[in-house]
Amino acid sequence: MGRHLHFDCFSGVSGDMVLGALVSAGLSWTSLVDGLKRLQLRGYRLRKREVHRGALPAIKVDVIVQQGFQRPLTLARIRKILADSALPGPVKERSRSVFDRLAEAEGVAHGVDQKDVHFHEVGVVDSFIDVVGGVLGCYLLNATRMTSSPINVGAGFIQTSHGLLPVPGPAVAALAKGIPIYADGPRCELATPTGVALLRTLVSEFGPLPTMKSMAVGYGAGDHNPDGWPNVLRLFLEEEPTSVMSQTERMIQIDTNLDDLSPQAYEYVMEQLFQVGAVDVVLAPVVMKKSRPGVMLSCLAAEDRTDAVMEVLFQETTTLGVRLHEVHRRVLTRRFVPVTIQGGVVRMKVAEVGAGWEKTAPEYEDCKAIAQRTGRPLKTVMEEALMVYRQGLKKTRTTTRGRA
């Protein structure tokens, strides 16, 4: 039986916060420490301690460094360390994907090619352990679905080796493209590049807390302890049902007909609806009274997001009324598997159909970003991602049969 993890990033996210939250939610400390030994890195030891951040008790995981790397790491060196390790295959692949995302973001932020990026932020043992430990922890917890709230990135300015920078810094801003972020609380950096890169790689959906039967709640502490502010990452954990066909959700469908809204506004309206929690938005041409052509705008949302969806419709469109219907949605269990292709990392959306069958599709936004950056046709990028995933799946099945 797999598990669903939901990261509540009301005070941002960092690598050590992810580790602390996983341990607090039930990850075996011994399994984590022993598992990280497979990375075959020396010069550090792990320590966990109970702390308070504001009014909340939390777990703080520290990496005590005795001897770090002599110089910042290149992406090629990081990939070699991972390839030479004895970590499980999925942990190697996802850890590499995190570093690929970090390299891409640092390259965009500082105007250099991805392969020429030197990881000043992950060029020491503690940050390396944070990345691999976070991926390994989710693997050890058998997390088959991971979701996250919007990320609080903080506010103000931070002092870096590149000078004074606004919050979020350039790397976090690049990593956060396409996912919901906001600023609240103390004027400091709350989300680090490592933390955001971990969530971008591991998480399949960003949005409000989904309906779930929480079995455990964990709190992971960051280094900062602002006065009166609970600087922790909260993690909800639930057991996923064993049947892939048993996940039925109660939803609200909100419909309205429009015939006097400028077509230019539809894209913005849809973006706003998704941002407030709509899980689906559809535009369909209709013929209205007096044979006037129009558009039916239909949204699907959880019951607790219905008011927010209606507020967008009333504020951003010309409608004077909407129709509400209670519906039930049955969904397949899904997970995201990152694959590396020419030009970057693509998340593959994988749905279990049952009887050993699955449906697979590359994430459009990832493919679009690679196509825009490299100049390659979008169709070619999507086809390559699917081919790489299938090759990896075939290799895994061949290895499994060989061991049997």
Sequence and secondary structure as in RCSB ss.txt:
>XXXX:A:sequence
MGRHLHFDCFSGVSGDMVLGALVSAGLSWTSLVDGLKRLQLRGYRLRKREVHRGALPAIKVDVIVQQGFQRPLTL
ARIRKILADSALPGPVKERSRSVFDRLAEAEGVAHGVDQKDVHFHEVGVVDSFIDVVGGVLGCYLLNATRMTSSP
INVGAGFIQTSHGLLPVPGPAVAALAKGIPIYADGPRCELATPTGVALLRTLVSEFGPLPTMKSMAVGYGAGDHN
PDGWPNVLRLFLEEEPTSVMSQTERMIQIDTNLDDLSPQAYEYVMEQLFQVGAVDVVLAPVVMKKSRPGVMLSCL
AAEDRTDAVMEVLFQETTTLGVRLHEVHRRVLTRRFVPVTIQGGVVRMKVAEVGAGWEKTAPEYEDCKAIAQRTG
RPLKTVMEEALMVYRQGLKKTRTTTRGRA
>XXXX:A:secstr
  EEEEEE TT B HHHHHHHHHHTT  HHHHHHHHGGG   SEEEEEEEEEETTEEEEEEEEEESS  SS EEH
HHHHHHHHHS   HHHHHHHHHHHHHHHHHHHHHHT  GGG EESSSSSHHHHHHHHHHHHHHHHTTEEEEEE  
EE B SEEEETTEEEESS HHHHHHTTTS EE  SSSSB B HHHHHHHHHH SEESS  S   SEEEEEE S  
 TT   EEEEEEEE  S TT  EEEEEEEEEEESSS GGGHHHHHHHHHHTT SEEEEEEEE GGG EEEEEEEE
E GGGHHHHHHHHHHHS  S  EEEEEEEE   EEEEEEEETTEEEEEEEEEEETTEEEEEE HHHHHHHHHHH 
  HHHHHHHHHHHHHHHHHHHHHHHHHH 
